[in-house]
Amino acid sequence: MPTRDPLLDFPIEPTQPLVHTAPGDVGGESYRHRSGSAQVRASADERSGGGRDGSSSYDARQGKSRSRRLPAMPVIRKVKLAMSAFDVCHVGVVLRAVLFVHGTVTLGLLFTSQDWLAWLANGAVAATMTLPATLAWLILACLGRRKLAAQTVGAQWVAAILLGAICAIYGWGQMVLLDLAPVVELGWWPPLAVGMALSAALFLWLRQRAGLQLPAAAAARLAELQSRIQPHFLFNALNSAIALVRSDPERAESVMEDLAELFRAALASSSATQTLGEELALAKRYLEIERVRFGERMKVRWELDPAAHSALLPVLVLQPLVENAVKHGIEPSETGGEIRIRTRARQGQARIEISNTVPPVPGKAGMGVALRNVRERLILMHDVSLRFEVSRVGTTSFRIRIGVPLTGRY
C-alpha cells in the first residue's frame, strides 16, 4: 500500500530511478547511452528535423555534422523588489499594519478604561473603526501604488496623511451608523487626528522598509554568489567534457550547453525570477552534468506536478540545494545514493521537496551558507507566505521542504 505524504498530499509510489540518463534529458531531448560506445538514441524532437536555431552537432560515426535542436532557454523575468513605500499588496505588510493600528488604539484605551473588562469591551468596539479604516487605507494604497510612487516624497507624505484622514472618517462613520460612537464634544476632529497620526507612522515604517530592501538585496546577492555554481563544479564539468570529446563528442557538447545555460542563469540579476518549472529545468541540467562524473552511483527520482510549476522563485534558488544533495549525499558514499525531487500544488501553494540519502559515514560537514542564502532570498520575495523546513529523516536521509504561493509575489 502506498503511503501519503502529509506535506505534498499525494501517494508515494515506488518509481524507476533515472539511472545514467544523458544530459539531453532537459527541454524535450532524451538520450540513452550504451555503455562504452558513441551510439545514442535521439528523441522524436531531434529526429523530426533538427534545430530551429540552426545549430549542429558532430556525429562521430558518420564524420559529418547534423542539425540538433537545443533545449529551450528559460525566460528570466526581471521583477523589481519592493522599492516603493506604497508597495503594500503583500500579506505580510497587511498583517503587520493591522496589528500596528489595533495595538496602538488598544493601548491608548488603557488611559480611559476603568477596569480590565471595560478595556476589553472598548477594544472590541474600537475594532469596528480601526479594521475597516486600516484595510481601506491598504487597499487604496495598493491600487494607486504606481501613481503614488511616481510623486515626490513630499507629495507622497501628503497623500498618505490625507488618505489616513479619509479612511478614519470612513471607520468612524461605521461606528456612528451602528450607534457605537461615543459622545465627543470635539465632533469629527479626534478620529481625523488619530487617523492622520497613525497613517503618518505607518507610512514612515513603510518608507524605512522600502529603504532596507536595497542593502538586504545586496547582502543576499553577495551570499548568493558564494553559494552559486562553485569553482570545483566548473573544473569537474570541464574535465568531464574533455574526457568525452574523443569517445562521445555529442555528449561532451551537451555537457557544455548545460554548463553555459547554468552560468547564464548565475549571471542574472539578483532581482530576477523564474517559474518553478524553469528552475527545475536548470536543476536537471546540473544533475545531468554531475551524472557524467558519478554515473550509476547517482540515482535521481522525479515526482513532479505540473500544476505547481507556475510559482515564481528567485533565479537559481534550487541549484544550491541540489548541489548540497550531491555533495553531502552522493559524493561521500562509495555505493552512491539517491536524490528525490518532488513538487505538488496544494491549497494555493507550490510545495517542493528535495531529499537525499545520507551515507553511513558522512563526509565533511558544511557551513550551511547555501541553506541560509536560499531561505533569505525566498523570505525577501515571499515574506510570511514562505514555508521553509530542513529536517533529518532518521539516519538515512536529509530533507528540505519549501512552500511558496502559486500566485508569485503578490
ChimeraX attribute file (.defattr): number of C-alpha atoms within 10 A of each C-alpha:
attribute: neighborCount
match mode: 1-to-1
recipient: residues
	/A:1	6
	/A:2	9
	/A:3	10
	/A:4	12
	/A:5	10
	/A:6	8
	/A:7	14
	/A:8	19
	/A:9	13
	/A:10	13
	/A:11	12
	/A:12	13
	/A:13	11
	/A:14	8
	/A:15	9
	/A:16	10
	/A:17	15
	/A:18	14
	/A:19	16
	/A:20	21
	/A:21	20
	/A:22	23
	/A:23	28
	/A:24	26
	/A:25	18
	/A:26	19
	/A:27	18
	/A:28	14
	/A:29	18
	/A:30	19
	/A:31	17
	/A:32	17
	/A:33	17
	/A:34	11
	/A:35	8
	/A:36	8
	/A:37	9
	/A:38	17
	/A:39	16
	/A:40	15
	/A:41	12
	/A:42	15
	/A:43	15
	/A:44	11
	/A:45	16
	/A:46	17
	/A:47	13
	/A:48	10
	/A:49	12
	/A:50	17
	/A:51	18
	/A:52	10
	/A:53	10
	/A:54	10
	/A:55	13
	/A:56	16
	/A:57	19
	/A:58	16
	/A:59	16
	/A:60	16
	/A:61	9
	/A:62	8
	/A:63	8
	/A:64	10
	/A:65	12
	/A:66	14
	/A:67	18
	/A:68	23
	/A:69	21
	/A:70	23
	/A:71	18
	/A:72	11
	/A:73	13
	/A:74	16
	/A:75	11
	/A:76	18
	/A:77	16
	/A:78	15
	/A:79	15
	/A:80	10
	/A:81	17
	/A:82	17
	/A:83	16
	/A:84	18
	/A:85	22
	/A:86	24
	/A:87	23
	/A:88	22
	/A:89	16
	/A:90	16
	/A:91	15
	/A:92	13
	/A:93	17
	/A:94	16
	/A:95	11
	/A:96	12
	/A:97	22
	/A:98	17
	/A:99	13
	/A:100	16
	/A:101	20
	/A:102	20
	/A:103	12
	/A:104	11
	/A:105	16
	/A:106	19
	/A:107	12
	/A:108	13
	/A:109	16
	/A:110	16
	/A:111	9
	/A:112	11
	/A:113	15
	/A:114	10
	/A:115	9
	/A:116	10
	/A:117	10
	/A:118	14
	/A:119	19
	/A:120	15
	/A:121	11
	/A:122	16
	/A:123	21
	/A:124	13
	/A:125	14
	/A:126	20
	/A:127	17
	/A:128	17
	/A:129	24
	/A:130	23
	/A:131	16
	/A:132	18
	/A:133	27
	/A:134	24
	/A:135	16
	/A:136	19
	/A:137	21
	/A:138	24
	/A:139	15
	/A:140	14
	/A:141	21
	/A:142	16
	/A:143	14
	/A:144	13
	/A:145	17
	/A:146	13
	/A:147	11
	/A:148	21
	/A:149	16
	/A:150	11
	/A:151	12
	/A:152	9
	/A:153	12
	/A:154	9
	/A:155	13
	/A:156	18
	/A:157	17
	/A:158	13
	/A:159	17
	/A:160	23
	/A:161	23
	/A:162	17
	/A:163	21
	/A:164	29
	/A:165	24
	/A:166	18
	/A:167	27
	/A:168	29
	/A:169	19
	/A:170	18
	/A:171	24
	/A:172	25
	/A:173	18
	/A:174	17
	/A:175	18
	/A:176	13
	/A:177	9
	/A:178	10
	/A:179	9
	/A:180	15
	/A:181	16
	/A:182	9
	/A:183	7
	/A:184	9
	/A:185	8
	/A:186	8
	/A:187	10
	/A:188	13
	/A:189	13
	/A:190	15
	/A:191	22
	/A:192	19
	/A:193	15
	/A:194	15
	/A:195	27
	/A:196	22
	/A:197	15
	/A:198	20
	/A:199	26
	/A:200	20
	/A:201	16
	/A:202	19
	/A:203	20
	/A:204	15
	/A:205	14
	/A:206	20
	/A:207	17
	/A:208	11
	/A:209	16
	/A:210	17
	/A:211	15
	/A:212	13
	/A:213	16
	/A:214	14
	/A:215	10
	/A:216	13
	/A:217	18
	/A:218	13
	/A:219	14
	/A:220	20
	/A:221	17
	/A:222	12
	/A:223	18
	/A:224	24
	/A:225	15
	/A:226	13
	/A:227	22
	/A:228	22
	/A:229	19
	/A:230	12
	/A:231	9
	/A:232	9
	/A:233	15
	/A:234	13
	/A:235	11
	/A:236	15
	/A:237	22
	/A:238	17
	/A:239	12
	/A:240	20
	/A:241	23
	/A:242	17
	/A:243	14
	/A:244	18
	/A:245	14
	/A:246	12
	/A:247	14
	/A:248	22
	/A:249	19
	/A:250	24
	/A:251	24
	/A:252	23
	/A:253	19
	/A:254	22
	/A:255	26
	/A:256	19
	/A:257	17
	/A:258	24
	/A:259	21
	/A:260	12
	/A:261	16
	/A:262	20
	/A:263	14
	/A:264	12
	/A:265	20
	/A:266	18
	/A:267	12
	/A:268	15
	/A:269	15
	/A:270	22
	/A:271	18
	/A:272	18
	/A:273	25
	/A:274	25
	/A:275	22
	/A:276	25
	/A:277	21
	/A:278	23
	/A:279	24
	/A:280	21
	/A:281	20
	/A:282	26
	/A:283	22
	/A:284	22
	/A:285	25
	/A:286	24
	/A:287	24
	/A:288	25
	/A:289	27
	/A:290	20
	/A:291	22
	/A:292	23
	/A:293	16
	/A:294	17
	/A:295	15
	/A:296	16
	/A:297	18
	/A:298	25
	/A:299	22
	/A:300	22
	/A:301	17
	/A:302	16
	/A:303	14
	/A:304	16
	/A:305	15
	/A:306	12
	/A:307	14
	/A:308	23
	/A:309	22
	/A:310	18
	/A:311	23
	/A:312	26
	/A:313	24
	/A:314	24
	/A:315	26
	/A:316	27
	/A:317	27
	/A:318	19
	/A:319	25
	/A:320	22
	/A:321	20
	/A:322	20
	/A:323	22
	/A:324	17
	/A:325	25
	/A:326	23
	/A:327	15
	/A:328	20
	/A:329	25
	/A:330	25
	/A:331	19
	/A:332	18
	/A:333	19
	/A:334	11
	/A:335	11
	/A:336	19
	/A:337	22
	/A:338	21
	/A:339	23
	/A:340	18
	/A:341	19
	/A:342	16
	/A:343	25
	/A:344	22
	/A:345	23
	/A:346	17
	/A:347	9
	/A:348	13
	/A:349	20
	/A:350	25
	/A:351	26
	/A:352	25
	/A:353	20
	/A:354	20
	/A:355	24
	/A:356	26
	/A:357	22
	/A:358	24
	/A:359	20
	/A:360	11
	/A:361	9
	/A:362	12
	/A:363	15
	/A:364	9
	/A:365	7
	/A:366	10
	/A:367	8
	/A:368	10
	/A:369	14
	/A:370	22
	/A:371	17
	/A:372	15
	/A:373	23
	/A:374	22
	/A:375	18
	/A:376	19
	/A:377	24
	/A:378	23
	/A:379	16
	/A:380	19
	/A:381	22
	/A:382	22
	/A:383	17
	/A:384	15
	/A:385	18
	/A:386	17
	/A:387	18
	/A:388	18
	/A:389	12
	/A:390	14
	/A:391	11
	/A:392	13
	/A:393	13
	/A:394	8
	/A:395	10
	/A:396	12
	/A:397	18
	/A:398	19
	/A:399	18
	/A:400	18
	/A:401	18
	/A:402	19
	/A:403	25
	/A:404	28
	/A:405	23
	/A:406	22
	/A:407	12
	/A:408	17
	/A:409	19
	/A:410	13
